[in-house]
C-alpha cells in the first residue's frame, strides 16, 4: 500500500488535481475579505460593504448554468479543457479589471465587476470539478479530492493572507494584478493535461443537458436521503467553525495569537488531515472513511468545550485548532470524494454543481442561529450541541453505504 500510495501521489493526474485546486482557491477571497479590506481602506460605507456579500451568489447557484458545459464542446482542446481555458483566461482579465476599479468613486461598478469575477470563478469550479471526476479512476477519487482541496486551501491562503500582506507594501490594484498572474498556473496546467475520454450518451440537445441530469439523479433510490446526507454530514463541524473567532476573542486571546496559531496549526493540520484522509480512503474505501472521519470530526469539536472550560491557554488553543482542522481535513476528503462518486459521467458538470451547491447551503443557513445558540447555551454547551448535531448525518450512513455499494456493483 505505501508503494501504491506514493506512486499515485506523484502521478500526473494527482499533480493536475492539486494545481487545479490552487487555481480555484485563489479567486474566492479576492471578492471577499481582500475586497472588503480595500473598500474599508477607501472609506466605503459599512452598509455597502455588507451588501457585497451578495456577489458570492454564483457559488451557490452554479448548477443553473452548469448544463452549458455538459452540452457544448468548444472547437479547441476538447469538452472540458476548452471550457477550462476560456474561463481561466476570462478570470485573469476579470481580476485585472477589478484591480483597475475605484471603490471610493464607483462602488457599484466594483460590485458589478466583482460579481462577474465570482461568476467566472464559479464557472471554473464547475468545469474543473467535472474534469477531475472524469479524469480520475474511482479508486483515485479519495486521494485526488484531498489534493484538490489542499491546493484550494493553498490558493486561499495566498490570496487571503498573502494579498493582505502585499497590500501593506503595494497598491490594491497591483495586488490584484499579481494575483491574476498566479492564475497562469491554471492556464499552463490546462494546456499540459490530457482531455478525459468522452462518455457515451453525453447530451446532444440542450433539453437533455438541462433536464436529464436531474431526472437521472432523482430516479435513483433514496435520492432525497442522499441529498439530506450531504446537507447534514458536516453540519456540526460547520456550525462550530462559524463561531470560533468570537469564541477565541471571548476567552481573551489577542488577534495576533489567534492569527498566528490558526495559520501555523490550523492550516497545516488541515493539509496533513487531507493527505492522510486520502491515503486512508485508498485503503478502506469511501463508506468506511465517511464513518471513521465523521466520528472523528464530531468528537474533535469537544476540544473546544475543553478549551472553554480551561480558559485562556495558548497550548489549549493550539490543540483545539489542530484537532478540529486535522479531522475536518480528513472528513472533507471523504465528503468530496463521495459527492464525485454520486455523479453520472454523462452529466458530471451539472450533477456535481448541484451537489456542491447543496454542500454550501448549511454554511449560509447556520450562520444566523449559531450566535444565538452560543449566547443562550454558553460556549461549553454550544460546542457539545455542535457534536450532537453531527449525529443525524452519521445516522444516515447505513443507508448511504447500502446505496453506494448498489451503485458501484
N, C-alpha and C positions, 0 to 999 in steps of 0.2 A: 504493500500500500504506500509506504513512503516514496518508493521509486516512481510509482504511478502518479502520485500527487505532485512530485517535483517536476516530472515530465509534462504534466498537464498545466501546472502553474506557469511554466516558462514557454508554453506553446504560443504560436502567433495569434490564435483565436482569443486566448486569455489577455494578451497584450492589447488587442483591439478592444476588448470589453473594458479594460481599465482606462485606456486613453479616451474612449468614447464617454465613459462615466465622467472623466475630468472635463471634457468639452460641455457636457450637460450641466455640471455643477457650477461652472464659472458665472453664467448669466443670472442665476437666481437672486443673489444678494445685491447685484448691481441695480436691480429695480426695487430692492427692499431697503435694508439697513444702510447701505452705502449712499443710495439716493436720498434717503431721509437725512443723513448726516450733511450732505451737500445742501439740501434745502434749508435745514436748520441754520447752517453757517451763513446762508444768503438772506436770512431773516424772513422766510416764508411763514405765514400764519400756521399755527399748530393744527387748526381745524382742517386746513387744506392738506397738510402733511398726513393727517389721519385718513382723509379720503383716498389718499394714494394707495392704500391697501387694496383698493378695488382693481388696480392694474394687474393684480395677480389672478384675476378670474380665469384667464385662459388655461391655467394649470388644472383647474377643477372642471372645466368644460371641454377639454380637448377631444373627448370622444365624439363631439358634434361634427368635427371636420376630419376626423381620422379616416373615414371611408374613402376620402380622396386619395390617400396614399396606398390603399389596397386596390383601388380600381385602376388608377392611371400609372403608366410607366413612361418616364421621360426618355427622349431619344438616345441619350448617352448614359453610360455607366450602370444601367440596369434599374430594376424596380425599386430597390432600397438605396443603393449608393447614389443614384441620380438625385433622389429627393434629399438625401443627407447632404450632398454637396450644395444644392440650391439653398436649403435652409441655413447651412453654416455660413455661406458667403453673404446671404442677406442679413444674418445675425451680426456678422462683423460690421457690415455697413450701418446697421441699426444702432449698434453700440457707439460707433464713431459719431453718428448723428446725434445721439443722446448727449454725448460729451460736448457737442457744439451748441446745445441749447442754453438758455439763460433762465434759471429758476426764479430769480428775483423779478425779472421783467415779464416773463411769459410762462407762468407756472402751468397753465393749461396746455400749452404747446409741449412742455416737458411731459405732462401726463399722457398726451396722445402718442408721443414717441416711445415713452416707457411701455405703454400698452402694446404698441407694435412689437417692441423687443420681447415682451413676455409671450405674445402670440407666436413669434418666430422661435423662441426658446421652447415653448410647449410643443410646437410642431417638430422641432429637432428631437425632443424626447420621444414623441410618438414613433418616428421612423427608426431611431436607434434602438428603442425597446423591441420593435418588430424585427430589426436586423439581428439583434442578439438572440432572440428566440429561434430564428430560422437558421442562424449560423452555428449555434451550439447543439451538440447532441444532448439527448435527455439526461444522460449521466454526467454532463458537464454543466448543467444549469445552475447547480448549487455553487460551485467554485466561480463560474463566470458571473453569477449575480453578485457574489460577495466582492469580487474585484471591481465590478461596475460601481457598486455602492461606495467602495473605498475610494475609487477615482473621483466619484461625485463629491465625497466629503473633502478630498484634497482640493478640488476646484472651488468649493465653497470657502474653504479656509484661505486660499489665495485671494479670492475676490473680496471676501468679507474682512478678515483681519488684515491681509496684505494691502487691500485697497485703502483702508482707513489709515494704515501706517504711511503708505505712499502719499496720501493726501496731506500729511504734515509737511511734506517736502516738495510736492508738485501741485499744480492746479488740478481741480477735479476733471477738467477737460483732458489734461494729459494722462490722468489715471485711467479714464475710460478708453483712451487711445491705446494705452499699454495693455489693458485687459482685453480689448478687441484683438490685439496682436497674439495673445496667448491662445485664442481660438483657432489659430492656424494649425495648432496641434491636431484638431479635429479634421481640418481640411486635408492635411497630409495623410492622416490615418485613413480617411475615406478613399483617397486616391490610391493608397497602397494595399488596402484589404481586398478580399475577394467578394464577389456577389454570390449570395446564397442561391442554391438551386430553386427554381420556380416550382411551387407546389401545384400539382394537377388540380383543376377545379377552381382556380382563383377567379374572382368576379370578372365577368365580361360586360356587364352593364352597371350603370350607377345604382339602379334599384337593387341589384344583387349585392353591391358593396355596402349599401345603407341598411337594407332590411335583413338579409341573410345572416350577418354576424350576430345579430340579436336573437333571431329565431333559432339559429344553431345553438347558441349558448343556452337559451331558456327551454330548449327541447330536452336537455339532459336532466336526469333525475336529480332532485334536491337542488335545483339551480338557485332558488332563493336562499336556501340554507347556506349554500357555499358563499353567496354574497354577504350574508349575515356574518359568517365566519371571518371574512376579510375585513368587515367593519369592526369586529369585536376583538380580534386576536391581539392587537397591540393597543387596545383602548386604555388599559390601566397604565401601561408604560407611557403613553402619550399624555394622559391626564397628569401623571406625576411630573413629567418633564415640563409641562406648561407652567407649573408654579415653582420650579426650582430656584429661579433667580430671586423672586420675592422672599422665598424661604431662607436662602442664604443671607440676604440682607437683614432679614428679621432676626437672625441669630447673631448679628453683629459683625459678620465678615465684611472686610472692605472690598470695594470693587476691584482693586488690584489683586487681592487674594483670590477672589472668585475667577477673574480672568486668567490669572496665571495657572491656577490649579485645573480649571476647566480645559484650558488649552494643553497643558502638559500631561495631565492624567486622562481627561475625558476624550480628547481627540485620538490619542494613540491607543487608548483602551478600546475604543470603537473599531479602529483599524485592526488591532490584534484579534478582537472578537469576531470580526467579519472573516478574517483569514482562517481562524480556527474553525469557525462555523462552516466555511466552505469545505475544509478538509473532512470534517465530521460528516457533512452531507454526502460526500462521496462514499464514505464508509457505511453509513447506516440508512441512507435514503431520506427522502423529503418528509414523509409522515412521521417517522420516529424522531427526526430532528425537530419538527414542529412541536412534538410533545416535550422533548428534553429542553429545548430552548425556551418554550413558552413557560414552563415551570420555573426555569432559572431566572428569566427576566421578571416574572411576577415576584419571586422570592427576593430578588435584588432590590426591589422597591423598599423592602423593610429596612434596608440600610439607612434610608432617610429617616425612618421612625427612630432608629437607634441614634442617629445624629441629633434629632430634635430633643431626645432625652439627655444626650451627653452635653449638648450646648456647644459653645464656640471652641472648637478644637480643629486646627488645620489638618491634623492627621485623620481625624474622623471625616472631614470634608473630602480629603483625597481618596479615602477608602470608599465612601459613598458614591462619589462621581465615577471612580474607576469601575466599581462593581456594576453600577447601572449602565454605563456606556458599553462595557465589555459584553454583558448579557444582551443588551439591546442590539449590538452589532451582530451577535450570533442569531438572534431572533429575526432581524431584518434579512439576513442572508437566506434563511429558510422561507420566510414570508414572500420575498420577491421571487425566489425560485418556484414556489408553489403557484403564484399567480401566473408566471410564464407557462407552467405546465398545463394550466387550465385552457390555454388558448388553442384554437384550431389554426394550423399553419395557413389555411386558405384566407383567413381574416385576421392575421396576427395584429396588425396595427390597430384596428377598430376594437377588438376584444380586449387587448391589453390596455388600451386607453380607457375603456370602460372600467376595468378592474382597478387600475391605478387611480382613477378619479374617485372610486369608492374608498380606496385606501386613504385619500386625503380628507374625506368627509368628517371623520371623528376629530381631526385636528382643529377644524373650524368650529364644530358644534360644542366641543368640550371646553373651549377657551372661556365661554361665558360663565357656566355654573361652577367651574373649578375654584375660582377665587371665593365665591360664596360658600362653597362646601368647606374650604380651608378655614374660613373665618368662623363658620358655625361649629366645626368639629375640633379645631386646633390642629396644629401640624402633626403630632404623633398619630392621631386617629385618622386624619386625612390620608396619610400615606398607607395606613392599614387598609383603608377603604379602596385605595388605588389597587392594592394587591388583590382584594376581593373582586374588584371589577374585572380583573383578568380571568376569573373563573368561568364565566359564560362562554368565552371563546374556547377555552380548553374543553368545556363540556360538549362542544360541537365536534371535537376532533375524532371521536369514534365514527361518526357519520362521514366526516371528511375523508378519513382513512379508507373506509369501505368503498366510497365513490371513487377515490383516486386509484385504488387497486383495480376496480372495474374498468376505469377509463384506460389504464395502461396495458390491460390484457389484450 
